[in-house]
Amino acid sequence: MLERDYKMMALSLATQLPEDEATARKVLAYLSELVDGWIFSDSPNQSFSLPGKVSESFLSSDNKLIGIAEELPR
């Protein structure tokens, strides 16, 4: 992939981030945790597709998702 493709993907993801910096950085930290420890881990049961819902262990520190709308637009 070209560098501009990575930048376009980053811009696309950035549109989904919360508006305030502190919350956006927290979401990015959790995304990094997902990439490092779950999506691309070396476990034998590794799956490259995301599950339908987030596991309770990931949300154990907080029982709500930050910046997620109650209902998705159609």
Secondary structure as UniProt FT lines:
FT   HELIX           3..14
FT   TURN            15..16
FT   HELIX           21..34
FT   HELIX           35..39
FT   TURN            44..45
FT   TURN            56..61
FT   TURN            66..67
//
